[in-house]
Amino acid sequence: MARNIGVLAKQPEAVCEKDRKCPFHGSIRLHGRIFTGTVIRTSLGRNALVEWSWPRYNRKYERYEKKRTRLMAHNPSCIAAVKGDRVRLMESKKLSKTKNFVIIEKGV
Protein backbone atom coordinates (compact mmCIF):
# COMPACT_ATOMS: atom_id res chain seq x y z
CA MET A 1 0.00 0.00 0.00
CA ALA A 2 1.45 3.33 -1.04
CA ARG A 3 1.17 6.28 1.31
CA ASN A 4 -0.17 9.73 0.47
CA ILE A 5 2.69 12.11 -0.37
CA GLY A 6 0.57 15.28 -0.22
CA VAL A 7 0.59 15.98 -3.97
CA LEU A 8 -1.89 14.92 -6.64
CA ALA A 9 0.13 12.21 -8.38
CA LYS A 10 -0.71 8.75 -9.68
CA GLN A 11 0.15 6.03 -7.18
CA PRO A 12 2.63 3.51 -8.64
CA GLU A 13 1.26 0.02 -9.22
CA ALA A 14 4.53 -1.74 -8.45
CA VAL A 15 5.93 -1.95 -4.94
CA CYS A 16 9.59 -1.21 -4.33
CA GLU A 17 11.36 -3.24 -1.67
CA LYS A 18 14.00 -1.80 0.65
CA ASP A 19 14.09 1.66 -0.94
CA ARG A 20 14.10 4.19 1.90
CA LYS A 21 14.29 7.08 -0.58
CA CYS A 22 10.97 6.21 -2.28
CA PRO A 23 8.29 8.81 -1.44
CA PHE A 24 5.48 6.22 -1.68
CA HIS A 25 6.98 3.17 0.07
CA GLY A 26 9.96 4.62 1.94
CA SER A 27 10.42 7.25 4.61
CA ILE A 28 11.46 10.30 2.57
CA ARG A 29 9.34 13.45 2.88
CA LEU A 30 8.78 15.84 0.01
CA HIS A 31 8.48 19.62 0.05
CA GLY A 32 9.19 22.60 -2.15
CA ARG A 33 9.35 22.92 -5.91
CA ILE A 34 7.79 20.63 -8.53
CA PHE A 35 9.15 20.41 -12.09
CA THR A 36 8.23 18.50 -15.25
CA GLY A 37 10.96 17.30 -17.59
CA THR A 38 12.30 14.54 -19.80
CA VAL A 39 14.64 11.77 -18.65
CA ILE A 40 17.77 11.94 -20.79
CA ARG A 41 19.89 9.38 -18.95
CA THR A 42 19.39 6.68 -16.36
CA SER A 43 22.80 6.15 -14.92
CA LEU A 44 24.20 3.92 -12.20
CA GLY A 45 21.85 2.68 -9.54
CA ARG A 46 18.57 4.51 -9.11
CA ASN A 47 19.57 7.88 -10.57
CA ALA A 48 18.10 9.74 -13.52
CA LEU A 49 19.22 12.91 -15.29
CA VAL A 50 16.15 15.04 -16.09
CA GLU A 51 16.17 18.04 -18.44
CA TRP A 52 13.70 20.73 -19.48
CA SER A 53 14.01 23.80 -21.72
CA TRP A 54 12.72 27.33 -21.20
CA PRO A 55 12.98 30.63 -23.14
CA ARG A 56 15.09 33.49 -21.79
CA TYR A 57 14.81 37.00 -23.20
CA ASN A 58 18.07 38.62 -24.35
CA ARG A 59 17.65 42.41 -24.09
CA LYS A 60 20.68 43.28 -26.21
CA TYR A 61 19.52 41.33 -29.27
CA GLU A 62 15.78 41.60 -28.50
CA ARG A 63 15.35 37.87 -29.02
CA TYR A 64 14.63 34.80 -26.96
CA GLU A 65 17.29 32.19 -26.43
CA LYS A 66 16.66 28.59 -25.50
CA LYS A 67 18.01 27.66 -22.07
CA ARG A 68 17.98 24.25 -20.44
CA THR A 69 18.07 22.98 -16.89
CA ARG A 70 19.44 19.57 -15.92
CA LEU A 71 18.95 17.92 -12.54
CA MET A 72 19.90 14.58 -11.03
CA ALA A 73 16.91 12.89 -9.41
CA HIS A 74 16.23 9.68 -7.52
CA ASN A 75 14.42 7.13 -9.70
CA PRO A 76 12.49 4.75 -7.40
CA SER A 77 12.18 1.17 -8.64
CA CYS A 78 8.36 1.33 -8.38
CA ILE A 79 8.34 4.14 -10.98
CA ALA A 80 11.34 2.94 -13.05
CA ALA A 81 11.50 5.80 -15.56
CA VAL A 82 13.59 5.15 -18.67
CA LYS A 83 15.23 7.43 -21.24
CA GLY A 84 12.67 9.57 -23.07
CA ASP A 85 9.93 9.45 -20.40
CA ARG A 86 8.18 12.66 -19.31
CA VAL A 87 8.30 12.79 -15.52
CA ARG A 88 7.37 15.04 -12.59
CA LEU A 89 9.94 15.60 -9.87
CA MET A 90 9.65 17.14 -6.46
CA GLU A 91 12.20 18.56 -4.08
CA SER A 92 13.25 16.66 -0.96
CA LYS A 93 16.08 16.73 1.53
CA LYS A 94 19.59 16.25 0.17
CA LEU A 95 19.87 12.60 -0.90
CA SER A 96 23.50 12.67 -2.02
CA LYS A 97 26.12 15.15 -3.17
CA THR A 98 24.21 16.05 -6.34
CA LYS A 99 20.65 14.78 -5.75
CA ASN A 100 17.85 16.56 -3.91
CA PHE A 101 14.89 15.72 -6.16
CA VAL A 102 12.75 12.57 -6.46
CA ILE A 103 10.67 11.41 -9.43
CA ILE A 104 7.04 11.21 -8.28
CA GLU A 105 5.17 10.47 -11.51
CA LYS A 106 5.85 9.04 -14.96
CA GLY A 107 3.97 9.76 -18.19
CA VAL A 108 2.95 13.35 -17.48
Legacy VTK file of the C-alpha trace (Angstrom):
# vtk DataFile Version 3.0
C-alpha trace
ASCII
DATASET POLYDATA
POINTS 108 float
0.000 0.000 0.000
1.450 3.334 -1.040
1.172 6.283 1.307
-0.174 9.735 0.472
2.686 12.114 -0.374
0.569 15.284 -0.218
0.591 15.977 -3.967
-1.887 14.917 -6.637
0.128 12.210 -8.376
-0.713 8.750 -9.680
0.149 6.030 -7.176
2.630 3.509 -8.636
1.257 0.019 -9.225
4.533 -1.736 -8.453
5.931 -1.950 -4.940
9.591 -1.215 -4.333
11.359 -3.243 -1.673
13.996 -1.799 0.645
14.086 1.662 -0.943
14.099 4.186 1.901
14.289 7.082 -0.581
10.971 6.214 -2.282
8.289 8.812 -1.437
5.480 6.223 -1.676
6.984 3.172 0.071
9.957 4.621 1.944
10.421 7.247 4.612
11.464 10.296 2.566
9.343 13.447 2.882
8.780 15.842 0.009
8.481 19.625 0.047
9.187 22.595 -2.154
9.347 22.919 -5.906
7.788 20.632 -8.529
9.154 20.407 -12.092
8.232 18.504 -15.251
10.964 17.301 -17.587
12.304 14.536 -19.801
14.635 11.769 -18.653
17.767 11.942 -20.793
19.892 9.380 -18.951
19.385 6.685 -16.364
22.804 6.147 -14.923
24.203 3.921 -12.200
21.854 2.680 -9.541
18.572 4.508 -9.113
19.566 7.881 -10.575
18.098 9.744 -13.522
19.215 12.911 -15.289
16.149 15.040 -16.088
16.165 18.037 -18.442
13.697 20.731 -19.481
14.010 23.804 -21.718
12.718 27.328 -21.202
12.984 30.630 -23.145
15.093 33.491 -21.786
14.815 36.998 -23.202
18.070 38.624 -24.349
17.654 42.406 -24.092
20.679 43.279 -26.212
19.517 41.333 -29.266
15.781 41.599 -28.502
15.355 37.867 -29.025
14.631 34.797 -26.962
17.287 32.191 -26.429
16.662 28.589 -25.500
18.014 27.661 -22.067
17.979 24.249 -20.441
18.069 22.980 -16.890
19.442 19.575 -15.921
18.954 17.919 -12.539
19.900 14.585 -11.032
16.909 12.893 -9.414
16.234 9.680 -7.517
14.424 7.133 -9.701
12.485 4.749 -7.403
12.177 1.169 -8.640
8.365 1.331 -8.375
8.345 4.139 -10.978
11.343 2.936 -13.051
11.501 5.797 -15.559
13.592 5.154 -18.672
15.225 7.429 -21.238
12.670 9.570 -23.068
9.934 9.447 -20.396
8.177 12.660 -19.314
8.301 12.793 -15.517
7.373 15.043 -12.589
9.938 15.602 -9.869
9.648 17.137 -6.459
12.204 18.559 -4.075
13.250 16.655 -0.960
16.077 16.735 1.533
19.586 16.250 0.165
19.869 12.601 -0.899
23.504 12.668 -2.021
26.117 15.153 -3.167
24.210 16.054 -6.341
20.650 14.782 -5.747
17.853 16.557 -3.908
14.887 15.718 -6.159
12.754 12.566 -6.458
10.667 11.410 -9.434
7.041 11.205 -8.280
5.172 10.470 -11.512
5.852 9.037 -14.965
3.967 9.761 -18.188
2.946 13.346 -17.475
LINES 1 109
108 0 1 2 3 4 5 6 7 8 9 10 11 12 13 14 15 16 17 18 19 20 21 22 23 24 25 26 27 28 29 30 31 32 33 34 35 36 37 38 39 40 41 42 43 44 45 46 47 48 49 50 51 52 53 54 55 56 57 58 59 60 61 62 63 64 65 66 67 68 69 70 71 72 73 74 75 76 77 78 79 80 81 82 83 84 85 86 87 88 89 90 91 92 93 94 95 96 97 98 99 100 101 102 103 104 105 106 107
